Amino acid sequence: MQTLLYANLTSRKLSDSLGGPDFDWPELIEGDTVQIGLRFAQTLGDQDLEIERHVRLVRASLGRLDTRPGSGQWAIQIGTDPPEV
């Protein structure tokens, strides 16, 4: 799965288009590769606008809330050319 998502900071909703409906996560199966681009949006009046934010911390989880994975690999890249961590 590869997708671009918009996180609206006003409505606290995630969508796959600016001002679009809530994003519906597909079923993920062990071994699937997931690549997600994330952009931020904000609602001003009736208009949803893409905004720029500086990211200092990212926390991500797949699975049940507060359940640590037993094994696996992951990588994160922020920006166009930084090294993967």
Steps between C-alpha positions, in 0.01 A plus 500: 500500500630844410288807570507870580291602801388838636474548876254783569613660826168684543264203464761241611409281202712311249406493131661409169409834341494858625155544658399148400315235700663307785770259388393136513796277586526187286560164662873452551646152490832391649776574251320793332706810426344832598628839379309804624564862409352735758400862444332733746182698439291748694144623452459877479136599459360262236836431338749220567856622444827312491737642761868455580605376842844421638507148641710432811354168614319216327336203672342228294333174587343215307292262701322529828544813705794478743610161370870477418598290197681174566709524182517662159669786318404855417659814356398864503607781269405865547569737212636424156860390557572435870636159602258239623502440876 
